Amino acid sequence: MTPDLTSSDSHGKHGAALASGQRIKLLFARYKLLALLLAVAVIWVFFSFLTEGAFVTPRNLSNLLRQMSITGMLACGMVFIIISGEIDLSVGSLLGLLGGVAAILDVTYHWPLAATLPVVMLLGVCVGLFNGWWSTYLRVPSFIVGLGGMLAYRGVLLGVTGGSTIAPVSDNFVFIGQGYLPRIAGDTMAVVLFVLLAALTVRQRQKRQHYKLSVVPLWQDIVKIVAAGLILLAFVATLNRYGGIPVPVLLLLALLGIFTYIATQTVFGRRIYAVGSNLEATRLSGVNTNRVKLAIFALMGLMCAFGGLINTARLAAGSPSAGSMGELDAIAACFIGGTSMRGGSGTVYGALIGALVMASLDNGMSMLDVDSYWQMIVKGGILVLAVWIDVISGSDRR
């Protein structure tokens, strides 16, 4: 019998196509963060060209980061929610409610800021625990709990504010949303962050060497440290040209560090990923999965409190419409940032880069006077594209 050369050729081509597809998936998975940063750069160059450079002025970039900080705070909590395999649709309404309560305490009852802040944050944690209790212990799907909360908390907000704006809030309150860090403090912070990053990189490398684990070539770590230093320098220098680092941006950077540490360096963080990857196996291994999820929802409530306080301070008023669509922006930021829609995978810094993508699109299209319906269409298309990339990269296949 003569061999079937046609069949062999077809199998060879099919195998080559599969290998090529696997390489593309590997590239997406390995360089996802780089792809996100490249996407941000492309968006900024695009809008800078169309606005004749106005988009990348220090003033606009400062406003852009200030606007992005609220979505970023929600995304910090939402990424843990999604990693654990849940979803929370109530965060926008809860942000508005907590911001409204803060405005009432400040304007109507003249509470000092030192009392208003902890009370609102405690209220956010309590509401988050309430949401988590319904989802974990009463077994109501988190989607339904969030949907109910989205309606109920918006209704409570309209009730407590009477459907009217509460203003003006005190100057001390306004500072946390509109204030700037002194320039010398910003420079000092940049130096401290650079030294901290370098120390952590060296420590991680030494730790892996101590346990005889594989380490990347030394030049890669050096390039990473130098690149981070250049980004920090450009970041601080640009913002110092317009007032300094905004207080909300400073708070977001602090939350980025805290949540990244929780996710990568704590037992609780590892349990979050384990719960999202395989809930039953994690429970059988002795982990109290209900308690883990309850803590995650409590953190989400705290992030809503931070977002509500910053939003009220930025507007210098409590608005009954505050936080509208905030939950969708936060969820979109997480998915764009590479968080898996099936849980078990995602990063805090990825979610914040996703929030920066969303804020950049909003800001750029607003500067170009693009109609609001087109803005919604573009953001929706970007979200679907991000999830499609996540699917083809194979990150959802565990």
N, C-alpha and C positions, 0 to 999 in steps of 0.2 A: 504494500500500500504506500502511496506517495503521501508525504505530510501535507496537511492543509495550511499552506503558507498564508492564505488570506485570513484565516482564523487567527493564526499566530500574530500577524500584523495588527489585527483589530484589538486583540488582547493586550498587545504591547502599547498601543496608543491609549487604550482605556486605562492601563496601569500608569502611564505617564501623566494622563489627565488627573487621576486620583492623587498622584504624588505632588503635582503642581497645586492642586486644591489644598492638600495638607500643608504645604509650605506657606500658602497664603494665610491659612488659619493660624499657623504658628506665628507668622509675622504680626497678625492682628493681636493675638494674645500677648505676645512678648513686648510689643512696642505700642500698646494702647495709650499709655500716658503721653508718649511722644506724639502720637497721632492727634490727641486732644489738644496739646499745646500748639501743634502745627495748625489745627483748625482755628484756634483762637487767633493766631498770627495772620492767617488768611483773611478772617473776618475783619480784623483791624485794618489790614492793608486795603481791603476792598472798600470799607466805609471811609477810610482816610482819603482814598482817591476820589470818591464821589463827593465828599464834603470839603475838598481842597485843603485837607490837613486839619480841619476843625475837630475831627473825631479824636485825634491823638494829642490834643493840647492838654497841658497839665490840669486845667480847670475841668475839662470834660471827663478825663480819666479819673479825677478825684470824685466827681459826681457819679460816674459809672460804678466805681467800687463801693461807694456809699449805698447806692441803690441795690447792688448785688449782695450786700452784707445781710440783709433781712432774709432773702431766699437762701443764702448760704447757711444761716443759722438753722433754718428749718431743714435744710438738706443734711446737716450734721446729725440731727436726730432721725430723719427719715431713712438715711442709709442703713442704720442699725435695724430699723423696723423692717425694711425690705430684705436685708441679709438674713433676718430670722424667719423669713417666709410669710410675713404679714404685710398689711398696708393700712394706712391711716388717712382717711379723707377729711378728717375734721380739723386739721391743723390750721387752715386758713381762717376758719370761723373762730377757733380758739385763740389764735393770735389777735384777731379783732376784739374779742371779748376781754382778754387780759389787758390789752392796750386801753380799752374803754374804761375798765375798772381803775387802772392807774391814773387816767385823766380825771375821773370822778374823785378819787382820793386826793389828788393834787389840787384841782380847781375848786371843787365843792366843799371838801372837808379840810383843805389846807394842811394836809399831812406833810411832814418833812420828807425829803427824798430818802433819807436813811431808814425811814419806816416803810415808805411805799414800795421800794425795791424788794426787800425780803418777803413782804406780804404777797405781792404779785407773783414772785417766783415760787413761793410755797403753794399758792393757789394753783399755779400751773402744774406742779408736781402732783397735787391731789387729784386734779382732773385727769392727768395722764394715768395715774393709778386706777382711777374709776374706769377709764376706757380699757385698760389692761385687764382689770378684774372681770369685766363682761366678756372679753375675748378669751381669756385663759381659763378661768374657773367656771364660768357659766356657758362656755363653749359656743358663744354667738360668734359667727365669722367676723373677723376684724373689718372686712369690707362693709358689712352691715352696721357694725358699731360706729365706724367712721362716718358712714353716710348719715346715720341718725344724729351723730354729734354735729356734723356739718349744718344740718337744719336746726337742731335744738340750740346750739351755742350762738348761731346767728340770731335766732329768735330772742334769746336772753339778752344779747347785746342791744337789739332794738328796744327791748323792754326797759333796760336800765338806763339807756341814754335818751329814751323818749323819741328815738328816731332823729335826734338833732346832734350837731357837732358840739363837743365839750371843749371850750377854749376860753382864754389862752392858758397853757400850762406855764409853770414857773421857769425862770431863767436857768436855775440849777438843773431842772429836768431837761430843758431844751439842749443843754450842753452835751448830754450823753448821745444825742442824735445829730447835733450840728457842730460840735466842738472839734478842735484839732489838737493833736499832740505837739508840744513845743519841738522845734527843729532839732535842738540838741538832744532831746529825749529820743527822737526818731533815729538820729545817727547812732546813739548809744545802743538802741534796741537792735539795729542792723548788725552792729559789731558783735553783740552778745549772741544773736541768732547764728551768725556765721561761725563763731567759735564753738557754739553748742553743736551745730551740724557736723563740723569737722571732728569734734571729739567723739560724737556718736558713731560716725563712720569708722573712725580708727578703732573704737571699742568693739564694734560689731565685727570688724575684720579680725581683730585679735582673738575674739571669742570663738569665731569659726575655726581659726587656726589651732586654738587650744584643744578643741574637740575633734580636730583632724577632719573637718568638713571642707568641701570645695569652696574656694574663694575666687572672686573675679580678679583679673590682672590688676596690679597696682595702679597702672596708668588710668584705668577706668574709674577707680575711686578718686584719683586726683582730678580728672576731668569733671566728675560730678561735683566735687567740692568747689572747684574754680567756677563752674557754670552757675552754681547756686549763689556764690559770692557776687558774680556779675549781675545776676537777676536782682539780688537784694540791693545792690548799689544803684541800679537803674530805677528800681521801685521807689526807694527812699528819695533819691535825687529828684525824680519827677514830681512826687507829691510835695516835697519841700519847696518846689517852685510855685506851689499854690497852697499856702496856708500850713502845710504839714500833713502828717498822717491823720485822717479822720478817726475819731474815737470809735465809731462802729466797726471800721476796718481793723483797728487794733484789737477790739473784742473778738472779731471773727478769727483773726490770726491766733489768738490765745485759745479759742475753742478748737481750731484746727489741730493745734499741738496736743491739747488734752484728749480729744477724741481719737486722734491717731495713736497716742500712747495707750489708751484703753484698748483699742482694737488690736494692737500688735504686741503689747508688752504685759498684758494682764490675763489672769485666768478667766475673768469675766468676758474679755474680748474673744478668747478662743472658744468659749462656750456659745457665744452669739453665732459664730460661724458654724459650730457643730450643730446647733439647733436648726439652723437653716439648711444644712447639708443633709442631715438625717435625724429627724426629731425622735423617732422611736428608738433608734440605736443610742442616741444621747441619753434618753430617759432611762433605758435599761442599764447604762453604764453608771448610774447613780446620781446623775445631775438632775436637780430640781428644775425642770424645763419651764414650769409655770412661773417660778420665781424669777428666772432669767427674763422671760418675756414681760413680766410685770415691771421689772427694773427698766427694760428698754422703753416701755410706754411712759414710765415716769420721766425718763430723760427727754423723751419727745415733748412731754408737757412743759418741762423746764425750758427747752429751746423755743417753744411757743411763747413763753413768758419773756424771754430775752428779745425775740422778734417783735412782740407787742410793745414792749417798753421802748425799743429803738424806733419803731415806726411812729409811735405817738410823739416821741421827742423830736423826730425829724420833721414831722408835720406841725409840731407845736400845738397839737389838738388831738382829741379822741374822736374818730369818725365812725359812724355806724356801718360804713361800707369798707372799713379797713380789713385787709387780708383777703379780699375777694379773689378767688382763683389762686390763692397762695399755695394751696395743697398741690395743685396741678403743676405749678412751676417747680416746687420742691421735688416732686416725683420725677418730673422730666429731667431735672438736673442730675438726679441719681442715675437714671437710665443712660443719659448721655455720657455720664462719667464712668460708665462701665459696670455698674451694679447689675447683677443678674436678676432678671425678673422672677426666677424660680428660687431665689434665696441661696445662701451659702457662699456668695462671692460678691466682692465690692470693696472700695476703699473710700475713706473720708476725703482725701485730697482729690480723688477722681470726681466725687460728687461736687466739690467746690469748683473745680474747673468746669464741670457741667453747668453750674450756676453762673459762672463767668460767661460761658457761651450764650446762655439765655439772656443775661443782662446786656451783653454786647449787641445781640440782635435787637432787643427792645430799644436800646439807646440809639443805635445807628439808624434804624428805620424811623424812629421818632424825629431824629435830626433831618431826615430826608422827607418828612411829612408823608410817609407811607400810610395809606388808609388802615384803620385798625383791623378790618377784616383780612387784609393781606398779611398783617403781622401775625394774626392767629393761624392763618394757613401755613405760613412759613415755619412757625414754631411747631405746629403739628407735624409737618413733613419732616422736620429735623428729628423729632422724637421717634417717629416710625423708622427713619433711617438708622438712628442710633441702636434701636432694638434689633433691627435686621443685621447690622454689623456684629452685634453681640451674638446673635444666633449663628451666623456663618463662621465666627471665630471659634465656635465649639465650646465657649465658656459655660454654656448651659448643660453640657453633657457630662455628668458626673458618673 
